[in-house]
Amino acid sequence: MTSHATRTSGSHLAPLDLAGLEDTLQPFGRSRMLPGEAYTSEQVFAWEQRHLYAGTYTCVGREDDLRAAGPDGKSLTQRAVQVGDVHVLLTWPNDEPRAFANTCRHRAHELLDAGGSNSRQSIVCPYHAWSYDLAGTLRAAPGYKDVAGFDTAHFRLVELPVYRWHGWIFVHAATPLSNPDVVDFAAFIGDLEDIVAPYAPEQLVLGDRHSYEVAANWKTIAENYHECYHCPLIHPELCHVTPPTSGDNYDLPGAWLGGSMVLRDGMQTMSMSGESKGRPIPGVSPTTVMYVGLVPNLLVSAHPDYVMAHRLVPLSPGRTWVECSWYFPDTGGEAPIDPSYAVEFWDITNRQDWAACESVQRGLSSPHFQAGPFSPSEDAVHMFVTTIARAYRGEPIHDVTGINAPD
């Protein structure tokens, strides 16, 4: 692995001891965890909100949820969301997603209250009634008709990169679409497309959804997701259906990491009994479960008969909102699949994980915490913290193949 020059200044660098990241950036086998301040500092959290959440492609939810019919029964055309510390307005002119800064070009009033939505065909600022079409063009500015030199073309909404991927919507909120330095979404996804595409999540239907508020940093949750070193001690139900040492991790292009686990002989899926009460997803392995995480906030667990997704929304250095959704094959008008066999299993497993993550978070806050080494089975965690450490130093997160290779 090449050495990393220490950086000490610059607006895109995280406010922590960058020299202290050298231990994290060592090759696998010599690397250690991120320093404690990465999980507990308000300043680091604020930096991540701007540079890791707003500053890259972050999942804001499933498109069918974002567009769910409003009180008038029509599909929504406008939805206000927050991506990191940036407020974003999503629109759907001609059913194609667009994203804009949720900021009027007049006096910066929000165009739509945070979390708000409607099915109107125009965007009207509630402060001074400047109005825009769903493509961001200014159509009316009351009182400016006779103002010399005023050109509505100069006051388009600031457009942001937005992408639809297998049913999820991703927004790059900190950088205008016009900026030539915006990372190409295909490069961001990389080879994850080949891993997820066979499951066709966009064709699956929501079976159930739970939300949790976990008293732990979002990175603590992601790290826990990417290893099963802890499974024998806290996940007896999971170990009943899959050997915790099974499978392999990937090291492929894109801002993601993860791997697979193999079901035990005779087991059909991840459930309390190992039996499936659903339908197989056509064309995927009947014995493998895929666990992949797209940095910063989408974890996708693909099973032979359903896909589960965790979406992470950091609330503070020590608190994270987690949305867990289960998607199943469409039954084509027949009775829908009862999701409880999968939901019961993963709700138990989730809560076991949350308790462990909350304990880790308390340990990270101790004045006696020192970054520990990774076990031989924690190579995916090493890949994750290396990705984060690179981001802290202003380096790209989407091209980190080979980071687990020896010197």
N, C-alpha and C positions, 0 to 999 in steps of 0.2 A: 504493500500500500504506500502511496506517495505521502510525504510529510505535508502537514498543513501549517502554513505560516500564521503566526499569531497576529490577529488584528485587534486594535485597541480603540479605534474611533470610526465614526461614520454613522449616518442616519439610519442605515438598514441593519446595523449590528445590535444584537440584544444587549440590554443593560445588566450584564453579569460579567464575572471574571472570565474572559475568553481564553486566557492562558490555562485556566482550570479545566478547559474542555479537552486538553491534550490526552488525559487519561481515557476519556470516553472515545476519542478518535483513534486509539490504538487498534491494531488488528485483533480480530476475535481470538480469544484465549489470553489476551493481555488487557483488554478493555475493561472499563468500569462504568457504573451507572453515571447518569448526569449528576452534577452537583445539586445539593439540596435546594438551593435558591431557585432552581429551574421549576420546582414544584410548589414553592411557598411564597415567592416574591410577588408583590403587587406590581412592581415595575416590569418584571419579566412577563407577567400575565397581560399587562397592557400592550407590551410589544408584540406578543403572540396574537392578540386580537387584531392588530393592524397588519402584521407582516406574515402570519401563518394562516389566519382565518380569512381576513379581508384580502390579504396579499397573495392568495393562491386560489385554486378552484375548490370551493367549499360546497358541500351538499346542503341545500336548503329544504329538501323534502321531496316527496313523490309528486309528480305533476298532477296526477288525478286528485290528490288531496289539496294541492294548492289551487286547483281550479274547481273544486267541488261546488255544486250548484248553490247559489245564494237563496235568500228568501223568495225571490221572484221565480225560482226554478231554472234560471239561466246559468250556464257555465260562467264562471268568473273571468273577467278580462283584466282585472287589476288586483294585485296582492302586494302589500308592503311587508317586507321581511328585514331582519337585521343579520348581517354577515360580519362577524367580528364586531368592530366598532363602527361599521359603515351601514347606514340605512339605505335600503334598495327598494325600488319599485319594479315589480315584474308586471309585464303586460303580455297579451296574446293577440296581436293583430293577425287576422287570418290564421288563427290557431297555432302560430309559431311563437315560441317564447322570445321575449326581448327583456333586457334589464337596463335600468337607468338609475342614476343617483336620485334618491327620493328628496330632491332639493329643487325648489322653484328657481328659475334663472333670474327672477326679479329681486326678491329680498330673502331668499333661502328658506322660506317656510316649507315644511314638509307638505308634499302633494297629497299624501294619504297617511293617516295616523298609523303608527307602528302596529302591525298585526291586522290592520284594516283590509277590507276587500270590497269590490263591487263588480257589477257587470256592465258598466257604462262604456260607451264608445269614445268618450273624451276624458281627458285628465284635466281637472279644474282645481287650481290652487285655492284653498278656502280663505286665503288672506286677502288677495287683491284680484282674484278671478282671472289671472292669466290661465289660458287654456291651451292644451296640447292634444294632438292625436295620439293614438296608441303606439305610433312609431317614433314619438318624441319631438315632432315638429310643432313649433309654436304657431297656433292658429289665431289667437286673439290676445291682445294686451290692452285692456280698457284705458282710454285716455291717451294712447300713443299714436292714434291714427294720423294726426297732423304734426307729429314731432319730426322735424327735419333730420334726415340721416338714420332714423330708426328702421332697422331691417330685421324682420322676424327670423330670417334665415340665420342670423348671427346668434340666436338665442335658443337653439335646440337643446333639449335635455342632454345631459352627459350620459352617453351610452356606455354600458359595461359588457364585457364578454359573458355570455350565458350559453350553456349547452344542455341538451337533453341526452341522457345516457341510460339506456335500459330502464326507462321509467322514472329515473331520478333527475332533478334539476340541479345544476352546478353553476355558481356565479363566482367570477373573479372581481371582487367588489372594490379593490383599492386602485385599480388601473383602468383608465378609459380604453374602450375598444380601439380607439384610434392610435393608441401607443404602439409603436413598432416592436417594443420589447415584451409584449404580452406573450407568455408561453403558449405554444400551440396545444390545444386540448388533447389531440392525439398523442403528442409527446408526453403530456402529463399522465395520461392513462397507460401508455406504453403497452406492454404485453399482457396487462390485466384483461384487456378486451378478449384475448383468446381464452382466458380462464373462465370468465363470467358468461360469455356469449352462449355457450351450449345450454345454459340454464334458462335463457330467455326471460329474465325477471320481468321485463315489460309486458309479457303475456300472462303473468301470474296475477292472481287476485288476492287482495288483503283478506286474511282470515281473522286476525286479531292484532291488537296493539296495546302494549303496556308502556307507561312512562315511569321513570324512577328519578329521584334526586339523590345523588350519591355524594357523600362528604369526602370527596377525593379529587385530586387534580385529574384533568382529562388524560394526561400522559400516563398516569398511574393505571388508569382503566385500560388504555390501549396496550400498555406493556403486559398487563395481566392476561389480556386476550391472546397475545401472541406467544404464549408458552404454556406447556402442560406439566412443567416441572412440579407445579403445586397440586396437580390433579389428584394424586394418590391420597393426599392428606385431607382435602376439603371437598372432593367431588366423587363420592362413592357411586352415585347414580351414573355419572358419565363414564367412570371406569368400568362399570358393569357392561356397557355396550361398545366401548372402544378401548384398546390398549393405549395408555397415555404416552407410550414411547413410539407409537406407530407413525408412519408417514414421513414426509420430507418437506423442507421449506424451499421456496424459490429464491433465486437471485437474478431477476430479470429487469429490463428497463421499465421506467415509470415511477411515479411517486406513490408506490405501494409496496407492501411486503406481505408475506403469509405463506401458507403451505396447506398440507392435507393431513387427515387422519383416516385410519382404516377401521371399518366396523368389524367387530368380532364375528367369527363364524356363526351363522344362524340369525344374526341381527339384521334387521331391515332398515332401521333408521335410528335417530337419536330420540328415544322416548323412554318412559320408565320401564317398559317391558322389552324394548327393542323392536316391537312390532309397529308397523305402519298402518294407520287407519285412513290413509289418503290414497293418492295415485302416483305412480312413478312419473318423474319428469322425463319425457322421451329423450333418448340419445345421451344420457349422462351415466356415469358409473353407478351401479347399484350398491357398491361396497365402500365408496369413498365420500368423505365430507371435506369440503374445501373451506378454509378459514383465511380470508384476505382482508387487509385493511388499507384503504385509500387515505393517505395523509391529506388533511388533518382529521377528518371526522366521520368517515363512513366505514363500518365494519360489516362485511358480507359473509355470512355462513351459508354455504350451499350444500344441501342434503339431497339424497336421491329422490325425495318426494316433496320437499319444500325449501324455500329460501328464507332465512332470517337475516334481518339487518338491524344493526345498532347505529343510531345517529347521535353523535355527541355534541352537546352545546355547552361550552364552559360558562359558568356563572361567576366564578371567582377563582383565585388560586387553589382553594380547597373545596370547591363544590362544582358538580357537573350534572346537568340534566341529560338523561339518556332516554331516547325513544327506541323501543324495541318492537319491530313489526315482523309478522309472519305472513308469507305469501305462498299460495298453493295453486296447483293447476286449475284452470277454469273448467267447470263440469258441464258447460254448454247447455245450461237450462235445467239440468238435473239438480237434485238437492245438493247444496254446497257441502264441501268437506267440513266435518267437525274438526276444528283446529286444536281442540283441548289436549289431544295426545302429545302434541309438540309443545304447546304453550305451558302445560303443567311441568314438563321436564325442564324447559329452559327458564321458567320463572324460579324454580328451585335453584337451578345452577347459577342464574344471574344473582340471586340474593346471596348465595355463598360467595360469589366473586365480589359483590359490593362490600360485604363484611370484611373480606381480606383487604380490599383496596383502601377502605377507611382506616383499617389498622396500619397499613403501610403509610398512609398520609400522616397519621399521628406520629409514626416513627420518623418520617422525613422532617417533621417540625421540631424534633428533639435537638438540643444544642450538641448532642453527642453523635449525631448521624455522621457517618463517613461513607462515601460511595463504595459499594461492594463489587466484587467480580461477578462475571456471568458463568453459569454452569455450562458444560458442553452441549446441553440441550436447549440453551437459550440464545441460539444464533439469530432468531427472528427479532428478539428483543434488542440484541446488539445492532441489528440493521435499523431498527426504529430509532434508537437513541442516537445513532450515528447520523441518521437523516435529520433529526432535530438539531443536533449539534452543528451540522453543516448550515442549517438555516440560521441559527444564531450568529454564525460567522459570515452571513451574507452570501452563502453559496447555494446553488440550485438544489432542490429536493427531488427532482424528477429524473436524474441521471446518476444513480449511485450504485450501479452494478459492480460487483467485485469487492464490495466493502467488507465481506467476510473472508476474503482471500488472505493468505499469509503474506508476509513481506516478500 
